[in-house]
Amino acid sequence: MIRSATLPLKTVLSRIETNNRLKVFSGSSNRALSREVARYLGTDLGPMVRKHFADGELYVQIQESIRGCDVYLIQPTCHPVNDNLMELLIMIDACHRASARQITAVMPYYGYARADRKTAGRESITAKLVANLITQAGADRVLALDLHSAQIQGYFDIPCDHVYGSPVLVEYLANKNIEDLVVVSPDVGGVARARAFAKMLDDAPLAIIDKRRQGHNVAEVMNLIGDVEGMTAVLVDDMIDTAGTICEGARVLRENGARHVYACATHAVFSPPAVERLSSGLFEEVIVTNSIPIAPDRHFDQLTMLSVANMLGETIWRIHEESSVSSMFRG
């Protein structure tokens, strides 16, 4: 956000008025990231009371007037997913009833995203259900970071801005000046993501791991498509949950002659036994973002965490000023 003292007085006053209409509030799931976003926007997090009753019910009250304001509610729906999702819905409802002009749910992590289609009979498409809940609660817009699948955008009947953590990860890798780098997709479904990642790294070569999933959080690696011998392999995924998939991929890469293996992912879910697997020596470095808070007891020597706060802050500012978001990711 750039402001110039040489702007005409009318323009300066207009920008001050615009900024006064921008309100940022944080849920409880990642307040550290929310504070960084607010700092980028040159504002503070809005005051809000949040408490639990004895039976576990959640109470939320916005403690300043937001009538006619554009409100941005930052809340990744990470663990505990159901509690954080319910908190987001109550925040949206409170802002809707307080006559906010526009309410944007900012979701650095979208819980239930993996339940995005039916793979067997009598299953719920929970990603669609969550989209319906957010819409019905009163949100006017959603800003999501690295959805598990692009089709989730279409589940919303309101505008959904989908932004990516890859520029932050790519910038970090590019500054390391790694030679003989190959980008690897840990499964066939992630090829488009890996291809885009490789393109940003000066059209680095691409390899694909063919995987057969035997059950939830269980993966069996079958084959490697591409050459990684003597190269530094970068495994790219949207999230690391139990780390089974990405660690099996790393083993195959090592067996096929990869000199070094890095892991890159936007969302560090890190369900047990992820930390034990990731810190076992398979990876030179595990690079993630702060879309999800990582508890101190889940840190390990190979872990590097990068901030997506500036990117989210810039996206919020562009939405607020009704300018292009997609142009942030061109080239």
C-alpha positions in Angstrom: 0.0 0.0 0.0 1.7 3.2 -1.2 0.5 6.6 -0.2 2.0 9.9 -1.5 1.9 13.2 0.2 1.9 14.9 -3.2 -1.5 13.5 -4.0 -4.4 16.0 -4.4 -6.1 16.7 -1.1 -9.4 15.3 -2.4 -7.7 12.0 -3.3 -5.9 11.8 0.1 -9.2 12.4 1.9 -10.9 9.8 -0.2 -8.2 7.2 0.7 -8.5 8.0 4.4 -12.2 7.6 4.2 -11.8 4.3 2.3 -9.3 3.0 4.8 -11.7 3.9 7.7 -14.3 1.7 6.1 -11.9 -1.3 6.1 -12.2 -3.4 9.2 -10.2 -6.5 10.0 -11.1 -9.0 12.7 -9.4 -12.2 13.7 -10.8 -15.5 14.8 -8.9 -17.5 17.4 -7.3 -20.0 15.1 -4.3 -17.9 13.9 -4.2 -14.5 15.5 -0.4 -14.2 14.8 -1.0 -14.3 11.0 -4.0 -11.9 11.4 -1.9 -9.4 13.2 0.7 -9.5 10.4 -2.0 -9.0 7.8 -3.4 -6.0 9.7 0.1 -4.5 10.1 0.5 -4.7 6.3 -2.8 -2.9 5.8 -1.7 -0.2 8.2 -4.5 -0.9 10.7 -5.2 -2.8 13.9 -7.4 -5.9 14.5 -10.9 -4.9 15.5 -12.0 -5.4 19.1 -14.1 -8.5 19.6 -15.3 -10.4 22.6 -15.2 -14.2 22.3 -16.0 -16.6 25.1 -17.4 -20.1 25.8 -20.3 -20.9 28.0 -20.1 -23.8 30.4 -21.8 -26.2 27.9 -19.2 -25.3 25.2 -21.4 -22.8 23.2 -19.5 -19.9 21.7 -20.4 -16.3 22.2 -19.0 -13.5 19.9 -19.6 -9.8 20.0 -18.1 -7.1 17.8 -17.1 -4.2 20.0 -17.1 -1.3 17.6 -19.5 0.0 15.0 -19.1 -1.6 11.6 -22.2 -0.2 10.0 -21.5 0.5 6.3 -18.0 -1.0 6.6 -16.2 -3.6 4.5 -15.3 -6.3 7.1 -12.6 -9.0 6.6 -12.7 -11.9 9.0 -9.5 -13.9 9.1 -10.0 -17.5 10.2 -8.3 -20.6 8.9 -10.6 -23.6 9.7 -7.7 -25.8 10.8 -7.6 -28.1 13.9 -10.0 -28.1 15.8 -11.8 -27.8 12.5 -15.4 -27.9 13.7 -14.8 -25.3 16.5 -13.0 -22.9 14.2 -15.6 -23.3 11.4 -18.4 -22.6 13.9 -16.6 -19.6 15.2 -16.2 -18.2 11.7 -20.0 -18.7 11.0 -20.9 -16.9 14.2 -18.5 -14.0 13.4 -20.1 -13.7 10.0 -23.6 -13.7 11.5 -22.6 -11.0 14.1 -21.2 -8.8 11.3 -24.3 -9.3 9.1 -26.6 -8.3 12.0 -24.4 -5.3 12.7 -25.1 -3.9 9.2 -21.7 -4.3 7.6 -21.7 -3.3 4.0 -19.7 -6.3 2.8 -18.4 -9.3 4.7 -15.4 -11.2 3.4 -14.4 -14.5 5.0 -10.6 -14.8 4.7 -9.7 -18.5 4.9 -5.9 -19.1 4.7 -6.9 -22.8 5.1 -10.2 -24.3 4.0 -11.1 -27.2 6.2 -13.0 -30.2 4.7 -11.6 -29.3 1.3 -10.5 -32.9 0.6 -14.2 -34.0 0.7 -14.7 -32.3 -2.7 -16.5 -35.1 -4.6 -18.1 -38.5 -4.1 -15.8 -41.4 -4.4 -18.3 -44.0 -3.1 -22.0 -44.2 -2.5 -23.7 -42.4 0.3 -20.8 -39.9 0.9 -21.2 -36.2 1.7 -19.5 -33.6 -0.4 -18.5 -31.7 2.7 -16.5 -29.0 0.9 -19.8 -27.9 -0.8 -21.7 -28.1 2.5 -19.2 -25.8 4.2 -19.5 -23.3 1.2 -23.3 -23.3 1.7 -22.9 -22.7 5.4 -20.6 -19.7 4.9 -22.9 -18.2 2.3 -26.1 -18.7 4.4 -24.4 -17.2 7.5 -24.2 -13.9 5.5 -20.7 -13.8 3.9 -20.6 -11.7 0.7 -17.2 -12.9 -0.5 -14.6 -15.5 0.3 -10.8 -15.2 0.0 -9.1 -18.6 0.1 -5.5 -19.6 0.0 -4.5 -22.8 -2.0 -7.7 -24.7 -2.1 -7.2 -28.5 -2.3 -8.9 -28.5 -5.7 -9.9 -25.5 -8.0 -13.4 -26.8 -8.4 -14.2 -25.7 -4.8 -14.4 -22.2 -6.1 -17.5 -23.2 -8.0 -19.2 -24.5 -4.8 -19.8 -20.9 -3.7 -22.8 -18.9 -4.9 -20.8 -15.7 -3.9 -17.5 -14.4 -5.3 -14.5 -16.5 -4.3 -11.0 -15.2 -4.8 -8.5 -18.0 -4.9 -4.8 -17.0 -4.3 -1.7 -19.2 -4.1 1.2 -19.7 -1.7 3.5 -20.8 -4.5 5.0 -17.3 -5.2 6.2 -17.1 -1.5 7.7 -20.6 -1.7 9.3 -20.1 -5.2 10.9 -16.8 -4.1 12.5 -18.6 -1.2 13.8 -21.4 -3.3 15.0 -19.1 -6.1 17.1 -17.2 -3.6 18.9 -20.5 -2.6 20.3 -20.8 -6.2 19.9 -24.5 -6.3 21.5 -26.2 -9.3 20.1 -29.2 -11.2 16.7 -28.7 -9.7 13.7 -30.9 -10.6 10.1 -30.2 -9.4 8.2 -33.4 -8.4 4.5 -33.9 -8.1 3.8 -36.5 -5.3 0.8 -37.8 -7.2 -1.0 -37.5 -10.6 -3.6 -35.1 -9.2 -1.0 -32.5 -8.3 0.6 -32.3 -11.7 -1.0 -29.0 -12.6 0.3 -27.4 -9.4 3.8 -28.8 -9.8 3.9 -27.7 -13.5 3.0 -24.1 -12.5 5.6 -24.3 -9.7 8.3 -25.5 -12.2 7.4 -22.8 -14.7 8.0 -20.1 -12.0 11.4 -21.7 -11.4 12.7 -20.9 -14.9 10.9 -23.8 -16.5 12.6 -26.4 -14.3 12.1 -30.1 -15.4 9.1 -32.0 -14.0 8.8 -35.5 -12.6 5.7 -37.3 -11.4 5.2 -40.0 -8.8 2.4 -42.5 -9.7 0.6 -43.4 -6.5 -2.1 -45.8 -5.6 -4.0 -44.9 -2.4 -5.2 -47.8 -0.4 -7.3 -45.8 2.1 -7.5 -42.5 3.9 -4.1 -41.2 5.0 -2.5 -44.4 3.5 -0.5 -44.2 0.3 1.5 -46.7 -1.7 4.0 -45.4 -4.3 4.2 -47.4 -7.5 6.3 -45.7 -10.1 8.4 -42.6 -10.9 7.9 -40.8 -14.2 10.9 -38.6 -15.1 14.6 -38.4 -14.3 15.9 -37.3 -10.9 19.3 -39.0 -10.8 22.0 -36.7 -9.5 19.5 -33.8 -9.1 17.9 -31.8 -6.3 14.2 -32.8 -6.2 11.6 -30.5 -4.8 8.3 -32.2 -3.9 5.4 -29.8 -4.2 2.0 -30.3 -2.6 -0.8 -28.1 -1.3 -0.7 -29.6 2.2 1.2 -32.0 4.5 -1.1 -33.9 6.8 0.3 -37.1 8.2 3.2 -36.8 5.7 2.7 -40.4 4.4 2.4 -39.4 0.8 5.3 -36.9 0.7 7.7 -39.2 2.7 6.9 -42.2 0.4 7.6 -39.9 -2.5 11.0 -38.8 -1.0 12.0 -42.5 -0.5 11.3 -43.2 -4.2 13.3 -40.2 -5.2 16.3 -41.2 -3.1 16.1 -44.8 -4.5 16.1 -43.3 -8.0 19.3 -41.3 -7.3 18.1 -37.9 -6.2 21.0 -36.1 -4.6 18.9 -33.9 -2.3 15.1 -33.8 -1.5 13.1 -30.7 -0.4 9.4 -30.6 0.5 7.3 -27.6 -0.2 3.7 -27.1 0.9 1.4 -24.2 1.7 -0.5 -25.8 4.6 1.3 -27.6 7.4 -1.5 -29.6 8.9 1.0 -32.0 10.6 -1.3 -34.6 12.1 0.6 -37.3 14.0 3.0 -38.9 13.1 4.0 -36.2 10.5 6.7 -34.6 12.6 8.5 -38.0 13.2 8.3 -38.8 9.5 9.5 -35.4 8.3 12.4 -35.2 10.7 13.7 -38.7 9.9 16.4 -37.5 7.5 14.6 -37.9 4.2 14.5 -34.2 3.5 17.2 -31.5 3.5 14.4 -29.0 4.3 10.6 -28.9 4.7 9.3 -25.5 3.6 5.8 -24.4 4.5 3.8 -21.2 5.2 2.1 -19.9 8.3 -1.4 -20.4 6.9 -1.8 -22.8 9.8 -0.1 -22.1 13.2 2.5 -24.7 14.1 2.7 -25.5 17.8 6.3 -25.3 19.2 6.3 -29.0 20.0 5.8 -29.7 16.2 8.9 -27.7 15.2 11.9 -29.7 14.0 15.4 -28.9 12.6 14.5 -29.2 8.9 11.4 -27.0 9.2 11.3 -23.6 7.5 8.1 -21.5 7.8 7.4 -18.5 5.5 4.8 -15.9 6.0 1.9 -15.3 3.5 0.7 -12.2 5.5 1.9 -9.6 2.9 0.3 -11.5 0.1 -3.0 -11.8 1.9 -2.8 -8.2 2.9 -2.2 -7.1 -0.6 -5.1 -9.2 -1.8 -7.5 -7.7 0.8 -6.4 -4.2 -0.2 -7.1 -5.0 -3.9 -10.5 -6.4 -3.1 -11.2 -3.4 -1.0 -10.2 -1.0 -3.8 -11.9 -3.1 -6.4 -8.8 -3.7 -8.4 -7.4 -6.8 -10.0 -6.3 -9.8 -7.8 -5.3 -12.1 -10.7 -2.7 -9.7 -11.9 -0.7 -10.4 -8.7 0.1 -13.9 -10.1 0.8 -13.2 -13.8 4.2 -14.2 -14.9 
